[in-house]
Each structure stands twice: as C-alpha cells, then as structure tokens.
Amino acid sequence: MGSRDISFDYQLDDTTNQFLDKFPVHCHFRDDMIGQSKMHAHRGYELYFCMEGHGKLLVADRMYSLLPGAFAIIKPYVLHWPSVVGTKSIHRVVLSLDEHYVQKSFDNLFGIGSCVRTLLAEPQPYWRLSAGKMATIRELLVQLARELADKPDFYEAAMHHLLTKLFVTLAREQYCPPDTNNNENGAFHLAERILQYLTAHYADSIEVSCLHERFNVSRSHMYDHFKQATGHSLNRYLTIYRINQAKRLLMDTSLSVTEIASAVGFGDLSHFFHTFKIETGLTPNAFRKQNWN
C-alpha cells in the first residue's frame, strides 16, 4: 500500500517499507532534521536510539523524552511521531527490522528467543541508558551499519551476532517509565493521559467535547494542549487510531467488516465504510484483499 492510499494527516512510511522489501535489516545514523512531520507507521520494528539533542517521541498512547541515551522499540504498524524540542537536530540511529525476520531468526534459538520475547512483551519498550551503556550500544550499531554497508564475507552471520548482543544488552536493562510530571512537560502529560483514555476506550462511543470534564480542565485548554503535543485535534487522532486498528484487524483476522466496524468504535456501518475509504482510498474489503497476511 503506497502513501497515496493514506490520508494527509498520517501515512504509511513507504521509505522504511521499501528498505525492508530489499533486505530485512536497515541501520541508519542520522544527524539531519527529522523529516517526518506527521504520525506514521510501518510494518517492521523500529529501534530508535538518541545520541544527542532533545525531542519528544509519541508512540501510540505514550509520550517519551528524546535525550542522549534514550532508546525505544516501536512495534509494527504502531502510530508514532518523533519531534524536536528547540532548534538543534537530534543525532540518532534508526534500526529497522522486518517482523518476520525477527520471528524466524530468533524465536527458536535457545536463550535468545526468550530474550527477544521478553523485550517485545512490554507494551512500549523504552530505556534511558547510562553513558557506559550508550557507548556499548553505539559501538554495536556502528559495527552493524558497517556490515550492512560493506557486505563482507559472512556479513549476515555477523549481523545476526551483533543483533543478538544488542538484544541481550537491552534485555538486561530496566525499562524506564514515561517522564515524571513537571511544569515544563505539563502539556505532554495531559495529552498522554488523554491518549491513554482514547486508546483504552476507542471501541466505545466517546463524546470528545465532554472529555475535559474527566480531566478537570477547560475545553479550550484540553484542545490546545493535545494539539500542541500530538499535532492533531482530538477528533482527528481518534479517527486515525480507529482506522489504524481496523486495518490491523482486516489484515490479521477473519472478522467480518461489520464486526470490525463495531470493534473499533463505529456504530454505523455506512459511516465506517465512508471514513475508511476517505482515509485509505480503498473500501475495507479491497484493503483486506490487497493486504491479507
């Protein structure tokens, strides 16, 4: 599915998917400005490592700081959006892994399979690494990027070895919770509370205009802070999230379109068809036929 099939407010990351079409592992060191200005998703895992700079990372219903040592694993098809705080770019490493490659290469190997499953069992894996661990992770990623770029003899074996060391290193580190509340990040924490509510109740009938009562803030304050933190209005985000969930169900289950519409919060089937077509350029049935796993 190409970006032409996605609405203008969020998109499937065709660049990442094209890399993964050619090879299941891609590792890129970057120090330019973040090119993604919208929420996006892709089919593989994305391991995001911040080495320098300051930003925020929105992943589904969580908001994390991008500071030196921040490391996050973003799961397939999960909406996310990194953004810069201030004017300086973020020095980062983006490691993309094809989902099927991870399953086939590590699931059945003694020890490492359980290690990887432990890593991915967390709803949103995120760490803040010490300077020493940062150096270790950076060196592993440098070696991995070199193997992928030069492709010397047995580079695939070396790649597998380096990924194994990376997974073990991360699995031995304790996950870090989202940012603690403070005045500087108040907008992000209010937005995160709203995000958590929306993603927990998206299947229900939600009256967005009344949510400010639940969070004890004014309606305008709620709208402004959510838009500032996420780049989207509340209604827009809820639509994006529901349609993204519908796409996963269409790809991964045999539920009927009527059942899926109800499961993602559309009480009216015609409204679901209309919204889905606007967002993707396809009817639900056509999308399923094109993307059936």
C-alpha positions as CSV (number, residue, x, y, z in Angstrom):
1,M,0.0,0.0,0.0
2,G,1.5,3.3,-1.0
3,S,1.4,6.7,0.7
4,R,-1.1,7.8,-1.9
5,D,-3.6,5.5,-0.1
6,I,-3.2,7.2,3.3
7,S,-4.8,10.4,4.4
8,F,-2.8,13.6,4.6
9,D,-2.6,13.6,8.4
10,Y,-0.8,10.3,8.8
11,Q,0.9,7.9,6.4
12,L,2.5,4.6,6.0
13,D,6.3,5.0,5.9
14,D,7.0,3.9,2.4
15,T,10.7,4.6,2.7
16,T,11.1,2.2,5.6
17,N,9.0,-0.4,3.9
18,Q,10.9,-0.2,0.7
19,F,14.2,-0.7,2.6
20,L,12.7,-3.8,4.3
21,D,11.4,-5.1,0.9
22,K,15.0,-5.2,-0.3
23,F,16.6,-6.5,3.0
24,P,15.2,-7.3,6.4
25,V,17.6,-5.2,8.4
26,H,18.4,-1.5,7.9
27,C,20.6,0.7,10.1
28,H,21.0,4.4,9.5
29,F,22.9,7.0,11.5
30,R,21.3,10.4,11.1
31,D,22.0,14.0,12.3
32,D,19.7,15.9,10.0
33,M,16.4,17.4,10.9
34,I,13.6,14.9,11.4
35,G,11.8,14.5,8.1
36,Q,8.6,13.1,9.4
37,S,6.2,15.9,10.2
38,K,3.2,13.6,10.7
39,M,2.2,10.5,12.6
40,H,3.3,7.4,10.6
41,A,3.6,3.7,10.8
42,H,5.4,0.9,9.1
43,R,5.3,-2.8,9.1
44,G,8.7,-3.6,10.7
45,Y,10.1,-2.9,14.2
46,E,11.9,0.4,14.6
47,L,14.6,0.7,17.2
48,Y,15.2,4.4,17.8
49,F,18.4,5.5,19.7
50,C,19.0,9.1,20.6
51,M,22.7,10.0,21.0
52,E,22.5,13.8,21.1
53,G,19.8,16.5,21.1
54,H,16.4,17.0,22.7
55,G,13.0,16.0,21.4
56,K,9.8,14.1,22.1
57,L,8.6,10.7,20.9
58,L,4.9,10.0,20.7
59,V,4.2,6.2,20.4
60,A,0.5,5.2,20.4
61,D,-0.6,6.5,23.8
62,R,2.8,7.2,25.3
63,M,5.0,10.4,25.2
64,Y,8.7,10.0,25.9
65,S,11.7,12.3,26.0
66,L,14.3,12.0,23.3
67,L,17.5,12.8,25.3
68,P,21.0,11.3,25.0
69,G,20.7,7.7,25.9
70,A,17.0,7.3,25.1
71,F,16.2,4.0,23.3
72,A,12.8,2.9,22.2
73,I,11.4,-0.1,20.3
74,I,8.4,0.8,18.1
75,K,6.3,-2.2,17.1
76,P,4.9,-2.9,13.6
77,Y,2.0,-0.7,12.5
78,V,2.1,1.4,15.7
79,L,1.5,5.1,15.0
80,H,4.4,7.2,16.2
81,W,6.0,10.6,15.7
82,P,9.4,12.0,16.8
83,S,9.8,15.7,17.1
84,V,12.5,18.1,18.0
85,V,12.4,20.4,21.1
86,G,14.3,23.6,20.2
87,T,16.2,24.2,17.0
88,K,19.1,21.7,17.1
89,S,18.7,18.4,15.3
90,I,18.7,15.1,17.0
91,H,21.7,12.8,16.4
92,R,20.1,9.3,16.3
93,V,20.3,5.8,15.0
94,V,17.2,4.2,13.3
95,L,17.4,0.5,13.1
96,S,14.5,-1.2,11.1
97,L,13.9,-4.9,11.4
98,D,11.4,-6.9,9.4
99,E,8.8,-8.6,11.7
100,H,9.1,-12.0,10.0
101,Y,12.9,-11.9,10.0
102,V,12.8,-11.3,13.8
103,Q,10.4,-14.2,14.3
104,K,12.3,-16.6,12.0
105,S,15.8,-15.7,13.1
106,F,15.4,-15.6,16.9
107,D,12.2,-17.3,18.1
108,N,13.5,-20.9,18.1
109,L,17.1,-20.2,19.2
110,F,18.0,-21.4,22.7
111,G,18.1,-18.5,25.1
112,I,17.8,-15.6,22.6
113,G,14.2,-16.5,21.7
114,S,13.0,-15.9,25.2
115,C,15.2,-12.8,25.5
116,V,13.6,-11.2,22.4
117,R,10.1,-12.2,23.5
118,T,10.8,-10.6,26.9
119,L,11.9,-7.4,25.2
120,L,8.8,-7.3,23.0
121,A,6.3,-8.3,25.7
122,E,6.4,-4.8,27.1
123,P,3.7,-2.6,25.6
124,Q,6.2,0.1,24.8
125,P,9.9,-0.8,25.5
126,Y,11.9,2.4,26.4
127,W,15.2,2.9,28.2
128,R,17.4,5.7,29.3
129,L,20.8,4.3,29.1
130,S,23.9,5.3,31.1
131,A,26.9,6.8,29.3
132,G,28.7,3.4,29.5
133,K,25.7,1.5,28.0
134,M,25.3,4.2,25.4
135,A,28.9,3.6,24.2
136,T,28.3,-0.1,24.1
137,I,25.1,0.2,22.1
138,R,26.6,2.8,19.8
139,E,29.6,0.5,19.0
140,L,27.3,-2.4,18.2
141,L,25.2,-0.3,15.9
142,V,28.4,1.1,14.2
143,Q,29.6,-2.4,13.5
144,L,26.1,-3.4,12.3
145,A,25.9,-0.4,9.9
146,R,29.4,-1.2,8.6
147,E,28.5,-4.9,7.9
148,L,25.3,-3.9,6.1
149,A,27.1,-1.2,4.0
150,D,30.3,-3.2,3.1
151,K,28.7,-6.7,2.9
152,P,31.9,-8.6,3.5
153,D,32.0,-12.4,3.5
154,F,29.6,-13.9,6.1
155,Y,28.1,-10.5,6.9
156,E,24.7,-12.0,7.5
157,A,26.2,-14.2,10.3
158,A,27.9,-11.1,11.7
159,M,24.7,-9.1,11.5
160,H,22.8,-11.9,13.4
161,H,25.6,-12.0,16.1
162,L,25.5,-8.2,16.6
163,L,21.7,-8.1,16.8
164,T,21.9,-10.9,19.4
165,K,24.3,-8.9,21.5
166,L,22.1,-5.8,21.1
167,F,19.0,-7.7,22.3
168,V,20.8,-9.2,25.3
169,T,22.3,-5.8,26.3
170,L,18.8,-4.2,26.2
171,A,17.1,-7.1,28.0
172,R,19.4,-6.7,30.9
173,E,18.5,-3.1,31.3
174,Q,15.4,-1.9,33.3
175,Y,12.6,-0.2,31.3
176,C,12.1,3.4,32.0
177,P,8.6,4.8,32.6
178,P,7.3,7.9,30.8
179,D,8.5,11.3,32.0
180,T,7.6,12.3,35.5
181,N,5.2,15.2,35.7
182,N,6.5,18.8,35.9
183,N,5.5,22.2,34.7
184,E,7.8,22.1,31.6
185,N,6.1,19.0,30.3
186,G,2.6,19.6,31.5
187,A,1.1,19.8,28.1
188,F,2.6,16.4,27.2
189,H,1.4,14.7,30.3
190,L,-2.2,16.0,29.9
191,A,-2.0,14.8,26.3
192,E,-0.7,11.4,27.4
193,R,-3.5,10.9,29.9
194,I,-6.0,11.7,27.1
195,L,-4.2,9.4,24.7
196,Q,-4.3,6.6,27.2
197,Y,-8.0,7.1,27.7
198,L,-8.7,7.2,23.9
199,T,-6.7,4.1,23.2
200,A,-8.4,2.2,26.0
201,H,-11.9,3.2,25.0
202,Y,-11.7,3.8,21.2
203,A,-14.2,0.9,20.8
204,D,-16.7,2.8,22.9
205,S,-18.9,5.7,22.0
206,I,-16.7,8.7,23.0
207,E,-18.1,12.3,23.3
208,V,-14.8,14.2,22.7
209,S,-16.3,17.6,23.5
210,C,-17.0,16.3,27.1
211,L,-13.6,14.8,27.8
212,H,-12.4,18.0,29.5
213,E,-14.7,17.2,32.4
214,R,-12.9,13.9,33.0
215,F,-9.5,15.6,33.1
216,N,-10.7,18.6,35.1
217,V,-9.5,21.2,32.6
218,S,-11.3,23.7,30.3
219,R,-12.3,22.5,26.9
220,S,-10.1,25.0,25.1
221,H,-7.1,24.1,27.4
222,M,-7.6,20.4,26.6
223,Y,-7.9,21.0,22.8
224,D,-4.9,23.4,22.7
225,H,-2.5,21.2,24.7
226,F,-3.5,18.0,22.9
227,K,-2.9,19.6,19.5
228,Q,0.5,21.0,20.8
229,A,1.7,17.6,22.0
230,T,0.4,15.4,19.2
231,G,0.0,17.6,16.1
232,H,-3.7,16.5,15.8
233,S,-7.0,17.5,17.1
234,L,-8.8,15.1,19.5
235,N,-11.3,14.1,16.9
236,R,-8.7,13.6,14.2
237,Y,-6.5,11.4,16.4
238,L,-9.4,9.2,17.4
239,T,-10.3,8.7,13.8
240,I,-6.7,7.9,12.9
241,Y,-6.4,5.4,15.8
242,R,-9.7,3.7,15.0
243,I,-8.8,3.3,11.3
244,N,-5.4,2.1,12.1
245,Q,-6.9,-0.6,14.4
246,A,-9.4,-1.5,11.7
247,K,-6.5,-2.0,9.2
248,R,-4.8,-4.4,11.6
249,L,-8.0,-6.4,12.1
250,L,-8.6,-6.6,8.3
251,M,-5.0,-7.8,7.7
252,D,-4.7,-10.2,10.7
253,T,-8.2,-11.7,11.4
254,S,-11.1,-13.2,9.6
255,L,-13.6,-11.0,11.4
256,S,-16.3,-9.6,9.1
257,V,-16.3,-5.9,8.2
258,T,-19.4,-5.4,10.3
259,E,-17.7,-7.0,13.3
260,I,-14.6,-4.9,12.7
261,A,-16.6,-1.7,12.4
262,S,-18.2,-2.3,15.8
263,A,-14.9,-3.4,17.3
264,V,-13.2,-0.1,16.5
265,G,-16.0,2.2,17.7
266,F,-18.1,2.8,14.6
267,G,-21.7,2.1,15.5
268,D,-22.8,2.9,12.0
269,L,-21.5,0.6,9.2
270,S,-22.0,3.1,6.4
271,H,-20.1,5.7,8.4
272,F,-17.2,3.2,8.8
273,F,-17.2,2.5,5.0
274,H,-17.2,6.2,4.2
275,T,-14.5,7.1,6.7
276,F,-12.3,4.1,5.8
277,K,-12.5,5.0,2.1
278,I,-11.6,8.6,2.7
279,E,-8.6,7.6,4.9
280,T,-7.1,4.8,2.8
281,G,-8.5,5.3,-0.7
282,L,-9.9,1.8,-0.5
283,T,-13.0,0.1,0.8
284,P,-12.4,-2.3,3.8
285,N,-12.9,-5.3,1.6
286,A,-10.5,-4.1,-1.1
287,F,-7.9,-3.2,1.6
288,R,-8.2,-6.7,3.1
289,K,-7.8,-8.3,-0.3
290,Q,-4.7,-6.2,-1.1
291,N,-3.1,-6.7,2.4
292,W,-4.2,-10.1,3.7
293,N,-1.4,-11.6,5.8
